[in-house]
Amino acid sequence: MTAHRRLVQLAAYLGLGAVSLVFVYPYWWMVVSSLRRTQEVMTAPLRLLPERFDFTAYEQIGRIGGIPLAHYVWNSLAVTIASTAVAVLVTALAAYALSRRPKLRGLQLVRYGFLLTIMYPYMLLLIPVYLVMHQLGLLGSYAGIVLFLSLGPIQFFLFDQFFRSIPKELIEAALVDGAGEWQVLWKVVLPMSRNVVGTVTLVTFLLNWAQWFPVIVISTAPTTYTLPAALLLLNTELGASFQAILALATVTTLPVVVVFLLTQRRVMEGFAAGAVKG
C-alpha cells in the first residue's frame, strides 16, 4: 500500500469516526444527564461526565402511574417477543407462498397490499385501527397490541426478495425426490435463509420494542403499556422532571442499543442477502 493510499484511508477513518461521534454524543449526553441534578445540567449542559453519580431519577421511575417499572419492562418483553414471532412466521409463509405461486389469482394483491403499507405511518391508521380492534373486541388487550405490531411490510419485502432469488431447480429437485411443500420450506428453503431469518427477527424486535403509538391507541389502561408508552405517561405525570424522563429513556433504549451492537454484522448480511434480486 502506497503512502498516498494510506493517507486517504486514514482520512476516511478519521472522517467516519467524527461522524460516528456526532451520532453517539446525544445518546451519551442523555445517559450522563440522567445521572446529574437539574442545576448541574443547566450550569454545564455539555459536560461529558457527571460531577457525581446521582441515582435519584432512577428511584423516581420505580413506579409510574402507580404501576411498578418492572411491569412495563415485562410488558415490553412479552409484547415484543410475541409480535416478533408472529410477524416472522406470517411474513415468511406469505412470501414463500407468493414465490411458489406468483401467478395465482389474488396473491399479487396480497403482495402489493403488504408493500403499500410501507408508505403509511401509524399515525394515519389511528381511526381504522381503533374501529377494527373495537369490532374484534381486542381493545385494552395484549392480543390486540401483538396483532397490530405483527404487521410487517419491511419483513415481508426482505423474505419476498430472497425467496424469489432461490433457484427454482433446487425446489423442483426436492419435489421430485418426494418432498412436500412443507418439507421443502422447512428442510430446504429456511436452512438457506438463516441470515435473512435472523435479520428479519432482529429488525422486527428492534422496531416493535420502540413502538408506542399503537400501544397508546389500543390500550384502555396503563396496565398494558410498554416502556415507550410509559415514557409518554411519565412525561405527562411528572412534567418538569427532566432527569426522570432521561432516566426512563435510557432504560428504554439501552436494550435496543446492546442488541444492535451485538448483531449489526448479521443484520447487514441479511439485508444484503434480501437485496440479491428485485
N, C-alpha and C positions, 0 to 999 in steps of 0.2 A: 504494500500500500504506500503510495507516494505521500510526501509531506502535505501537498496541497489537498489531497483527498482526506487525510486525517484532520486537517483544519476544518474542512467543510463538515465532516462528520461530528467533530467536537462542537462546532457552532450549531449544528442541528440538535444535538443532545441538550445543549445549554438552552436553546430556544424552547424545546419541548419541556424541559424542566421548569422554565419560567412560566409557561402556560399552565403546567400542572399546579404550580404553587398558587396561581391566580384562582384556580377552581377549588383547591383544597383549603385555602385560607378562610372562606366563610364558614365552612363546617368546623374548622379548628377554633375559630372565634366563638362559635355557638357553644362548643363544649367548654372552653375556658370561661366564658362569661357566665355559664350556669353555675360555676364554682366560685364566683365573685359576688360581692354585695353591690347593690344598685349604685351606691355612692362611688364605689371604686370604679365601676364601669363608666360612669359619667365623667369621672375625673381623668381616667386614662383609657378611653374606649378601644384603642388599638393594641393594647398590651397583649403579648403573646403567651405569657404565663401568669397565673393568678398570684396575688400577693400572699394569700393564704388559702388553703382549701376549705371552703365554706359549703357544707352539705345541707344547709337549711332548706334550699329549694327542693332537694330530693326528698326531704322529710315532708314538705308541703304536699307533694304529689302522691303521698302514701294512700290518700283517699281522695277521690274526685267525684263530686256529686253524691257523696255518701257511700260510694262503692270502692272497695279496695283496688289498688292499682293492679294487683295480681289477677283480678277478674278480667280486666281489659287485656292483659297480656295473654291469658288463656283464650279469650275470645279471638284475638288476633291469630294465634297459632291454630286454633281449631278451624276457624273460617278459612284462613289462607290455605292450609293443608288440604281441607276437603274440596274447596273450589279448584285448587290446582289439580288434584287427582281427577275430578270430573272433567275439567277443561281439557286436559291432556288426552284422556280416554276418548271423549266425544269427538274432538277435532281430529285425532289420529284415525278413528274409524270413518269419519266423514271424508277426510282427504283420501284414504285408501279406496273407499267405495267410488269416489269420483275418478280416481286414477285408473281403476279397473273397468269402469263403465262410463267413459266420458260422454258418450252419445245417448245415454239413456234419458228418456224424456223427463224433464223436471229436475234432474240432478244439477244441471248447469245453473238453473235458477237458485238452487241452494248455494252453489259456489259463489255466484255474483252477490247473493244476499250476505254471505259472510264477508266478502271483500268490501261491500258497500258500507258496512258498519264501521270500517276503519275511519271513514271520513266524518263520523258523527261523534262529538264529545258527549259524555254522560249528561251534561247539563241540558241538552236538547231532549233527553229521554225522561225527564222528570215526571211529566204528566202521564205518558204511556206506561212507564214502569209502575207508577203508583196505582193506576187503574187495573193493570194486569195482576199485580200482586194482591190487590183487594179482591178481584174476582176469584182468584185461586185460593183465597183465604190464607195467604202467606205473610201478610203484614205483621211486623213485630216478631218474626220467627227467624231462627238461624237458617232454616231451609231456604227461605226467600232470598236472604243475602248470598248464600252459597250458590243458588241457582243463577242469580244475576251475574255474579262475578265469574261464573263458569263460561260466560260468553267470551270466546277467544278468536277474534278475526286474524290477529297477527300470528297466533299459534297455528291456525288453520292454513294460513298462507305459507308458513315455513314447511309444514308437513306436505302440503299440496305440491310445492315446488320440488321437494326432494323425492317424493313418491313418483312423480312424473319423470324423473331422471333415471329411475331404475330400469335397466334393460328388460323389455317385455319377454325376451327369450329366456331369461332366468326364471321368471314366474311360470312361463309356459312349460319349461322343463320340469319344474316341481309338480305342475298339474298332470303332466304326462306320467310321472312316477307314481301317481295315485293320491297326491296330497289334495285336501280340500282347501277352500278359500281361507278358513280359519287357520289351518296348518301353515298355509303359505304366509299368512300375515304374521303369525306368532313365531314361526321357526325359520322363515327366510327373510321377510321384509324388515321386521323390527330389529333383529340382530344386526342388520346392515345399517340401521337408523339410530344407533346408540348416541352418536354425537347430537343428532337433531332432537331426539327424545330428551336427552339431558338438557339441551339448550332451551327447548320449549318449557320443560319443567321449571328451570331456574327463572326464565323470563316471566312465566306466569306467576311464580311465587313472589318475585320482586314487585310485579305490577299490582297484584292483589293485596299484598301487605300494605301498600301505600294508599289504597282506595279509602276514601272517607265519604264521598258524596252518596253513592248507592246505599251505604250503611245508614246514613242520616235519613234518607228518604224512606227506606223500608222499615227501619226500627220505629217502634212506638214508645220505647223507654230506653234509658241509658244502659239497662242491663244487657242489651245485645250490642252495645258499642264496642268497636275495636280501638286500638291505641290512637290511630289518626283521628277518629271521631271523638275520642276522649280529649284529644288536644284542642279541638274546637270547643268542647264543653268547658274545658279548663280556662280557655281564653275568655269565655263568656262569664264564668263563675268568679274568677279572681280579677279579671280586668287588667289592673295595672301591675300584677305580679309578674314582672319581666323575667326574673330568674326561674320561677316555676315553669313558665312556658318554655323557656330554653331547656330546662332540665327534662321535661317530658318529651320535647322534640329530640333531644339526644337519646333518650331511652327508646323512642320510636324508630329512629333511623339507624342506630348502631347495629342491630342485627342485619339490616339490609346491606350496610357497608361491608361488614365482615363477610357475609355470604358472597357478595360480588367480588371482593378481593381474592377470595379463595377459589372462585370458579370462573374468573374472567377469561382465562385462556380457552376453556371448554365452550364458553358462550360464543367467543369469536369463531372457533372452529365450527360450531353448529350453524351459525349464521352463514358462514362460507359454504357449508355443505348444502344448506337450504337454498342458496342462491345459484346453484350449479346450472339450473335451467330455468327459463322463463324470463 
